[in-house]
Amino acid sequence: MTSESSTQLELDIQSSDTEYFPPPQPEKSSKKSLWPIVTLVMLVVAGLFGWQTYSSTRNSPSPIEQDKKSEATLPVRAVHTKVAPIKRWVTSPDGDVRVERYKQLIFEANGEVTYLAQMDGRYLREGDFVRKGQLLATIDDREYRSNIRAAKADLEVAQRTERQAIASLRQAEANLQQAKADLDLAKLEAKRRQQLFTQGVIPATERDTFNNKVVQAEVGVKVAQENVKSAKDQIVVSRASFEANQAKLLNTNIAREDTQLVSPINGIVAYLNIREGEYWNSARVQSATTYQGTVESVPIVVVDPSSFEVAMEMPATEGNLIRPGQPAYIALDEDISQAFVKGNSESNLVKIAKARGTVFSVTPAVTPGGRAVQVRIRINDGRKNLRIGARVQTWIATQTKSQAITLPFGAVTTRDRKSYVFVVNEETGRVEQRPVVLDIEGLDSISIASGLKPGELVVTEGSNRLVHNSPVEVVSANTPL
């Protein structure tokens, strides 16, 4: 190390051993210099606190959401109320298809069926069209034909007797005229002989002879008059005999008609219960106690195809709602069964109706046994789809509203004999149990008279688990409840 550098080192050591005191500063200027720092620190702390408070407030749930989290929401299905037309229906599952105009052709006599009409080379059968006056069937009528021949012979005898009586009357009247002429001549001759006798020309004996001729002529007139009267009486007797035999012949012909079945109308054979060669006994009809039993026992039933109707019985309470002229729909039993199997709703049953008609009559009396009223419906459309005697179900529209608030049946619940619906508050997600007044019941919906407004969301499924203010979640139809 050089002398110069060592000298410098010593100076440094000496300088480090020497205490240094900076010049004193005024106390006031030192305090002023700390305030900016303190202020800055306070602002930073306040900002951090505010941010933490904002973040905690934003992330914390609202009271409603806290309530929702504390209660489990119930899944439901719901629909908005709508304004739509609705009809009130009464229905009967026990209707019978009949015809307004039909004829039951029945043999009034017993015997073997000897003739059955043929159509196109085959025997008559159900569904064939027949004309008025057409002979359809006969039973053995030999006895009746014999009686007719005897009645005709008696009638012929009576006719001859009457003609003879008329001829006798004419002869008697001619004889009477001759007797009167003879009397007039006898009187004239007697008068002349009286004059001659007065003049003394002839003796008294001659005068008396002509006077006797007058007396004889008078007797002849009386006899002729009696003969005329007798001839007239004979005509009356012969006329009575003729009329009696004529009536006998008519009755015999009528009796023979009891062995014949003749169609009284143009129509269709609906029932045919006889065959050629079998024995017919009228007791078959007398033993039938029902309409169906009757039509299945009479020999032939001919119907007018343009006069179909449905007859049924309705409970008296529903019968009071039915009036003539109300529209009706008719469906066959088998179609209704198929509709239910396929899952169709009841409203679709109207679409499968095979025929339509109107109420024709409602009996004012109630049946003693069933406490029901009888209703008849005339078919206006779809006659060809119906068969006589078929069992049908019928709907009658008894009341109609063109504008009504409607809901499915499942939306209405009954508690304590009062009707309620659950209305969903779409903002809070909770339901309100609201009383409603029901109006018309349709096939698959019901109208609300009061308690709801159009467009409100009403629970239709899942209401059995709800109470007032229950939290709910509206789910789709595919989501299980």
C-alpha positions in Angstrom: 0.0 0.0 0.0 1.4 3.5 -0.8 1.8 6.2 1.7 -0.8 8.2 -0.1 -3.5 5.5 0.2 -2.7 4.8 3.8 -3.0 8.4 4.6 -6.5 8.5 3.0 -7.5 5.4 5.0 -6.6 7.0 8.2 -8.6 10.1 7.3 -11.6 7.9 6.7 -11.3 6.2 10.0 -11.0 9.5 11.7 -14.0 10.8 9.9 -16.1 7.8 11.0 -15.1 8.3 14.6 -16.3 11.8 14.5 -20.1 12.3 15.5 -22.2 14.2 12.9 -25.2 16.2 13.9 -27.4 17.6 11.1 -28.6 21.1 11.4 -31.8 21.4 13.5 -35.2 21.8 11.5 -38.2 23.6 12.7 -40.9 21.2 14.3 -43.9 22.6 12.4 -42.5 21.8 9.0 -42.1 18.0 10.0 -45.8 17.5 10.9 -47.0 18.9 7.6 -45.1 16.4 5.6 -47.0 13.3 7.1 -50.7 14.4 6.3 -50.6 13.4 2.6 -49.4 9.9 3.5 -52.0 9.5 6.2 -54.8 10.7 3.9 -53.7 8.4 1.1 -53.7 5.4 3.4 -57.2 6.2 4.7 -58.5 6.5 1.2 -57.1 3.1 0.3 -58.5 1.5 3.4 -62.0 3.0 2.7 -61.9 1.8 -0.9 -61.0 -1.7 0.1 -63.8 -1.8 2.7 -66.4 -0.4 0.2 -65.5 -3.0 -2.5 -65.8 -5.8 0.0 -69.2 -4.6 1.1 -70.4 -4.3 -2.5 -69.2 -7.7 -3.4 -70.9 -9.3 -0.4 -74.1 -7.5 -1.1 -74.2 -8.5 -4.8 -73.5 -12.2 -4.1 -75.9 -12.6 -1.2 -79.5 -14.0 -2.1 -82.6 -11.8 -1.7 -85.2 -12.7 1.0 -87.5 -14.3 -1.6 -84.5 -16.3 -2.9 -83.5 -17.3 0.6 -87.1 -18.5 1.2 -87.0 -20.5 -2.0 -83.7 -22.1 -1.0 -85.1 -22.9 2.4 -88.4 -24.5 0.8 -88.4 -27.1 -2.0 -90.2 -26.0 -5.1 -93.0 -28.4 -6.3 -93.2 -29.2 -10.0 -96.6 -28.6 -11.6 -98.1 -28.2 -15.0 -100.1 -25.1 -15.8 -102.0 -23.3 -18.6 -103.1 -19.8 -19.2 -106.8 -19.2 -19.0 -108.4 -18.4 -22.3 -111.8 -17.2 -23.6 -113.5 -19.8 -25.8 -117.0 -21.1 -26.6 -118.3 -23.9 -24.5 -121.3 -26.2 -24.5 -123.0 -28.0 -21.7 -123.8 -31.6 -22.7 -126.0 -34.3 -21.2 -125.2 -37.8 -22.4 -126.9 -41.2 -22.4 -125.1 -44.4 -23.1 -128.3 -46.5 -23.5 -129.9 -45.2 -26.7 -131.7 -47.5 -29.2 -131.8 -46.8 -32.9 -135.4 -47.1 -34.1 -137.5 -45.8 -37.0 -140.3 -43.3 -36.8 -142.2 -45.2 -39.5 -142.1 -48.9 -39.6 -144.5 -51.8 -39.9 -144.4 -55.1 -38.0 -145.9 -57.7 -40.4 -147.4 -60.5 -38.3 -149.5 -63.6 -39.2 -152.8 -63.5 -37.3 -153.2 -67.2 -37.9 -151.1 -70.2 -37.1 -149.7 -72.6 -39.7 -146.8 -73.6 -41.9 -145.1 -71.0 -44.0 -145.8 -72.1 -47.6 -144.5 -69.1 -49.5 -141.6 -66.7 -49.1 -141.0 -64.0 -51.7 -138.0 -64.3 -54.0 -135.7 -61.5 -55.1 -133.4 -62.0 -58.1 -133.7 -65.8 -57.9 -133.1 -66.1 -54.1 -135.3 -65.9 -51.1 -136.1 -62.6 -49.4 -133.5 -61.5 -46.9 -132.8 -58.6 -44.6 -131.8 -55.4 -46.4 -133.9 -56.0 -49.5 -136.0 -53.2 -50.7 -139.7 -54.0 -51.1 -142.6 -52.0 -52.6 -146.0 -51.1 -51.2 -148.5 -53.9 -51.8 -145.9 -56.6 -52.5 -146.7 -60.1 -51.2 -143.8 -61.2 -49.0 -145.0 -64.4 -47.3 -148.0 -66.7 -46.7 -148.9 -69.6 -44.4 -151.1 -72.6 -45.3 -154.4 -71.0 -46.4 -156.3 -74.0 -47.9 -159.1 -73.7 -45.3 -159.5 -70.0 -46.0 -159.6 -70.5 -49.7 -162.3 -73.1 -49.3 -164.3 -70.7 -47.1 -163.9 -68.1 -49.8 -165.3 -70.4 -52.5 -168.3 -71.2 -50.3 -168.9 -67.6 -49.5 -168.7 -66.7 -53.2 -171.3 -69.5 -54.0 -173.7 -68.2 -51.3 -173.2 -64.7 -52.7 -174.1 -65.9 -56.1 -177.3 -67.6 -54.8 -178.2 -64.4 -53.0 -177.7 -62.4 -56.2 -179.9 -64.7 -58.2 -182.6 -64.6 -55.5 -182.5 -60.8 -55.5 -182.8 -60.8 -59.3 -185.8 -63.1 -59.1 -187.4 -60.9 -56.5 -186.9 -57.9 -58.7 -188.5 -59.7 -61.7 -191.4 -60.8 -59.5 -191.9 -57.2 -58.4 -192.0 -56.0 -62.0 -194.6 -58.7 -62.9 -196.7 -57.8 -59.8 -196.6 -54.1 -60.7 -197.6 -55.0 -64.3 -200.5 -57.1 -62.9 -201.5 -54.3 -60.7 -201.6 -52.0 -63.7 -203.8 -54.5 -65.6 -206.1 -54.9 -62.6 -206.6 -51.2 -62.3 -207.3 -51.0 -66.1 -209.8 -53.9 -65.7 -211.5 -52.1 -62.9 -211.8 -48.9 -64.8 -213.3 -50.8 -67.8 -215.7 -52.6 -65.5 -216.9 -49.4 -63.9 -217.4 -47.8 -67.4 -219.5 -50.9 -68.6 -221.5 -50.9 -65.4 -222.3 -47.2 -65.8 -223.6 -47.8 -69.4 -225.7 -50.7 -68.3 -227.2 -48.6 -65.6 -228.2 -46.0 -68.2 -229.7 -48.6 -70.5 -231.6 -50.2 -67.6 -233.0 -46.7 -66.6 -234.2 -46.3 -70.2 -235.8 -49.7 -70.0 -233.7 -51.2 -72.8 -232.1 -54.0 -70.7 -233.3 -56.1 -67.8 -232.1 -55.7 -64.3 -230.2 -59.0 -64.4 -227.9 -57.7 -67.1 -227.2 -54.6 -65.1 -226.4 -56.6 -62.0 -224.0 -58.8 -64.0 -221.8 -55.7 -64.9 -222.0 -54.4 -61.4 -220.5 -57.8 -60.2 -217.7 -57.4 -62.7 -216.8 -54.1 -61.0 -216.6 -55.8 -57.7 -214.4 -58.5 -59.1 -212.1 -56.0 -60.7 -211.7 -54.2 -57.4 -210.7 -57.5 -55.8 -208.2 -58.0 -58.6 -206.6 -54.7 -57.9 -206.3 -55.4 -54.2 -204.7 -58.8 -55.0 -202.3 -57.1 -57.4 -201.4 -54.5 -54.8 -200.6 -57.3 -52.3 -198.5 -59.1 -54.8 -196.5 -55.9 -55.4 -196.0 -55.5 -51.7 -194.9 -59.1 -51.3 -192.4 -58.7 -54.2 -191.0 -55.7 -52.6 -190.6 -57.5 -49.3 -188.9 -60.4 -51.2 -186.4 -57.9 -52.7 -185.6 -56.5 -49.3 -185.0 -60.1 -48.0 -182.9 -61.0 -51.0 -180.9 -57.8 -50.7 -180.2 -58.5 -47.1 -179.1 -62.0 -47.9 -176.9 -60.7 -50.7 -175.3 -58.1 -48.4 -174.8 -60.8 -45.7 -173.1 -63.1 -48.1 -171.1 -60.2 -49.5 -169.9 -59.4 -45.9 -169.2 -63.1 -45.4 -167.0 -63.2 -48.5 -165.2 -60.0 -47.4 -164.6 -61.4 -43.9 -163.3 -64.6 -45.4 -160.9 -62.7 -47.6 -159.8 -60.7 -44.6 -159.3 -63.9 -42.7 -157.2 -65.2 -45.5 -155.2 -62.0 -45.3 -154.2 -63.1 -41.8 -152.2 -65.8 -43.6 -150.4 -63.3 -45.8 -147.7 -60.7 -45.2 -148.0 -57.7 -47.6 -145.8 -54.7 -47.4 -147.9 -51.6 -46.6 -145.1 -49.1 -47.5 -142.0 -48.7 -49.7 -139.2 -49.7 -47.4 -136.4 -52.0 -46.4 -136.7 -55.4 -44.7 -135.1 -54.8 -41.3 -135.9 -58.1 -39.6 -136.8 -61.4 -41.2 -137.5 -64.2 -38.7 -139.3 -66.8 -40.7 -138.2 -69.4 -43.3 -140.2 -71.3 -45.9 -141.5 -74.6 -44.5 -141.3 -73.8 -40.8 -144.4 -73.6 -38.6 -145.5 -70.2 -37.4 -147.2 -69.7 -34.0 -148.5 -66.3 -32.9 -147.5 -67.0 -29.3 -143.9 -66.1 -30.3 -144.9 -62.5 -30.4 -147.1 -62.5 -27.4 -144.3 -63.8 -25.2 -141.9 -60.9 -26.1 -141.7 -58.3 -23.4 -139.1 -55.8 -24.8 -138.8 -53.8 -28.0 -135.8 -55.7 -29.1 -137.5 -59.0 -28.2 -140.5 -58.0 -30.2 -138.6 -57.1 -33.4 -136.6 -60.3 -33.2 -139.8 -62.4 -32.9 -142.2 -60.9 -35.5 -142.0 -62.5 -38.9 -141.0 -59.4 -40.9 -140.3 -55.8 -40.0 -140.3 -53.2 -42.9 -138.9 -49.8 -42.1 -138.9 -46.4 -43.9 -135.2 -45.6 -44.2 -135.9 -41.9 -44.2 -137.3 -41.9 -40.6 -134.6 -43.0 -38.3 -134.6 -41.9 -34.6 -132.9 -42.7 -31.3 -135.0 -43.4 -28.2 -133.5 -43.3 -24.7 -134.2 -42.5 -21.1 -132.6 -39.7 -19.2 -132.5 -39.0 -15.5 -135.2 -36.6 -14.5 -132.7 -34.0 -13.4 -131.0 -33.9 -16.8 -134.2 -34.3 -18.6 -135.3 -30.9 -17.3 -132.5 -29.4 -19.4 -133.6 -31.0 -22.7 -135.8 -29.1 -25.1 -137.1 -30.0 -28.6 -134.8 -28.6 -31.3 -131.5 -29.0 -29.4 -128.6 -30.5 -31.4 -127.5 -34.1 -30.7 -124.6 -36.3 -31.7 -124.8 -40.1 -31.9 -121.9 -42.6 -31.8 -121.9 -46.4 -31.9 -120.7 -48.3 -28.9 -117.9 -50.0 -30.7 -116.5 -46.6 -31.9 -116.6 -45.2 -28.4 -114.6 -48.3 -27.1 -112.0 -47.9 -29.9 -111.7 -44.1 -29.1 -110.9 -44.8 -25.4 -108.4 -47.6 -26.4 -106.6 -45.2 -28.7 -106.5 -42.6 -25.9 -108.8 -40.0 -27.4 -110.2 -37.4 -25.1 -113.9 -37.2 -24.5 -114.0 -34.0 -26.6 -112.9 -36.1 -29.6 -115.9 -38.4 -29.2 -118.1 -35.8 -30.9 -115.8 -36.1 -33.9 -116.5 -39.9 -34.2 -120.2 -39.4 -34.1 -121.8 -41.5 -36.9 -124.9 -39.4 -37.0 -126.4 -36.0 -36.0 -129.9 -35.0 -35.2 -132.2 -32.8 -33.1 -134.4 -33.5 -30.1 -137.9 -34.3 -31.4 -139.8 -34.9 -28.2 -139.4 -35.1 -24.4 -142.1 -36.8 -22.4 -143.4 -34.6 -19.6 -144.1 -37.7 -17.4 -141.5 -39.5 -15.3 -141.3 -43.3 -15.5 -142.3 -44.7 -12.1 -139.6 -47.3 -11.9 -136.5 -45.5 -13.2 -137.5 -41.9 -12.4 -136.5 -41.0 -15.9 -137.9 -39.1 -18.9 -138.1 -40.6 -22.4 -136.4 -38.6 -25.1 -136.6 -39.1 -28.9 -134.1 -37.7 -31.4 -134.8 -37.5 -35.1 -131.7 -38.3 -37.3 -130.9 -35.6 -39.8 -127.5 -36.7 -41.1 -125.8 -40.1 -41.1 -128.8 -42.4 -41.4 -126.8 -44.9 -43.5 -124.3 -45.4 -40.6 -127.0 -46.6 -38.2 -128.7 -50.0 -37.9 -132.1 -50.7 -36.4 -131.8 -51.8 -32.8 -128.1 -50.8 -32.4 -127.0 -49.5 -29.1 -125.6 -45.9 -29.3 -124.3 -43.2 -27.0 -125.8 -39.8 -27.4 -124.8 -36.3 -26.5 -127.2 -33.4 -26.4 -126.0 -29.8 -26.2 -128.4 -28.2 -23.7 -126.6 -24.8 -23.1 -124.1 -22.8 -25.1 -121.8 -19.8 -24.4 -119.8 -18.2 -27.1 -117.5 -16.3 -24.7 -116.3 -18.0 -21.5 -113.2 -18.3 -19.4 -112.4 -22.1 -19.7 -110.1 -24.5 -17.9 -109.4 -28.2 -18.0 -111.3 -30.2 -15.4 -108.1 -31.0 -13.6 -107.5 -27.4 -12.8 -110.4 -27.2 -10.3 -110.1 -28.7 -6.8 -112.8 -29.0 -4.2 -112.1 -28.5 -0.6 -114.8 -28.2 2.1 -117.4 -28.2 -0.7 -115.9 -25.2 -2.3 -114.2 -24.9 -5.6 -110.7 -23.5 -5.9 -107.9 -23.1 -8.4 -104.2 -22.4 -7.8 -103.0 -19.3 -9.7 -99.3 -19.1 -10.3 -97.6 -15.7 -9.6 -95.0 -15.7 -12.4 -92.9 -13.1 -10.7 -92.6 -14.8 -7.2 -93.0 -18.4 -8.3 -95.7 -19.0 -5.7 -99.3 -20.0 -6.0 -102.5 -18.4 -4.7 -105.3 -20.6 -3.7 -108.3 -18.7 -5.1 -112.0 -19.6 -4.8 -113.9 -19.6 -8.1 -117.6 -20.0 -9.1 -118.1 -22.7 -11.7 -120.5 -22.3 -14.7 -120.9 -24.7 -17.6 -119.3 -28.1 -17.7 -118.2 -29.1 -21.2 -116.9 -32.5 -22.4 -113.3 -31.8 -21.3 -113.3 -28.3 -19.9 -115.3 -26.1 -17.5 -116.1 -22.4 -17.6 -115.5 -20.1 -14.7 -118.3 -17.6 -13.9 -116.1 -15.5 -11.5 -112.7 -15.6 -9.8 -110.4 -15.6 -12.8 -109.3 -13.3 -15.5 -108.2 -14.2 -19.1 -104.5 -15.0 -19.3 -103.8 -16.0 -15.7 -101.6 -19.0 -15.2 -103.5 -21.8 -13.5 -102.2 -25.1 -12.2 -103.7 -28.1 -14.0 -101.6 -31.0 -12.7 -99.9 -31.4 -9.3 -102.4 -29.3 -7.3 -103.0 -32.1 -4.8 -99.7 -31.2 -3.0 -100.2 -27.5 -3.0 -101.4 -25.1 -0.4 -101.7 -21.3 -0.5 -98.3 -19.6 -1.2 -96.5 -22.9 -2.1 -93.4 -22.3 -4.3 -93.8 -24.1 -7.6 -91.9 -24.7 -10.8 -94.0 -25.0 -14.0 -92.7 -27.9 -16.1 -93.4 -29.2 -19.5 -95.7 -32.0 -20.4 -92.8 -34.4 -20.9 -91.3 -33.8 -17.5 -92.5 -36.2 -14.8 -94.1 -34.6 -11.7 
